[in-house]
Amino acid sequence: MLRTVLSVNLGRGGADAYTDAPSGLTGIDKRPFAGPVEVAAPGPKGVGGSGLAGDMVCDRRHHGGDDQAVYAFAREDLDRWEAALGRSLANGVFGENLTTGGIDVSDVRIGERWRVGGELVIEATSARIPCRTFGDWLGEKGWVKRFTQDAAPGAYFRVIRPGVIRAGDPVEVIDRPDHEVSVAFLFLALTTRPELRPRVIAAGEALHAEEYKLARAWAAAAEGAPG
């Protein structure tokens, strides 16, 4: 099946009663953009926002920065949630920058690299962890728990080579590491299956910097545990 970007989604920012961002705003409401979008590394967490030009990140304490420059979610997973929730879910509604087709995004391995269009190269770093703002935005009771149990969180990427992308661009996997740490594996380790944590270190420095620090601590604890 052809791997493609079905839409490139940008958020302009809006008020949210549940966000604890000082601004009271959230950029989770992302809408498909009909045109080319420049993508580049935005800068370190806390300073840089989104990697996509024109996309707003309202709380840079928890979102954005180089290791969370781009968030991708599969249209196939949105379709599953449409059936489960009995409602229409437009591209971008989960706050994703890239809605993809033909890709199991949660099976992407940490450190996996994609070429999107002719120029952009991005590298998977982390899994999306659901928050209260996400649940409030969707208006679904118990959403954080349901999303966590589903364990198909979509993937964050850093920008390796900047470029311009648009809806319809092909996605080419140009490097797929041979370790076991997929986005879903990492998500489970961070949430419901802590026994997986000592194995996350296999992804190495490709991990989001904060999770690499955790992975090293988990590995060291496992090595020091009694046999």
Stockholm file with secondary structure:
# STOCKHOLM 1.0

chainA/1-227         MLRTVLSVNLGRGGADAYTDAPSGLTGIDKRPFAGPVEVAAPGPKGVGGSGLAGDMVCDRRHHGGDDQAVYAFAREDLDRWEAALGRSLANGVFGENLTTGGIDVSDVRIGERWRVGGELVIEATSARIPCRTFGDWLGEKGWVKRFTQDAAPGAYFRVIRPGVIRAGDPVEVIDRPDHEVSVAFLFLALTTRPELRPRVIAAGEALHAEEYKLARAWAAAAEGAPG
#=GR chainA/1-227 SS CCCEEEEEEEECCEECTTCCCTTCEECCCEEECSSCEEECCCCSBTTBCCSBTTCCCSCTTTSCSGGGSEEEEEHHHHHHHHHHHTSCCCTTTTSCSEEEESCCGGGCBTTCEEEETTTEEEEEEEECCCCHHHHHHHTCTTHHHHHHHHTCCCEEEEEEECEEECTTCBEEEEECCSSSCBHHHHHHHHTTCGGGGGGGGGGGGGSCHHHHHHHHHHHHHHHHSCC
#=GC SS_cons         CCCEEEEEEEECCEECTTCCCTTCEECCCEEECSSCEEECCCCSBTTBCCSBTTCCCSCTTTSCSGGGSEEEEEHHHHHHHHHHHTSCCCTTTTSCSEEEESCCGGGCBTTCEEEETTTEEEEEEEECCCCHHHHHHHTCTTHHHHHHHHTCCCEEEEEEECEEECTTCBEEEEECCSSSCBHHHHHHHHTTCGGGGGGGGGGGGGSCHHHHHHHHHHHHHHHHSCC
//
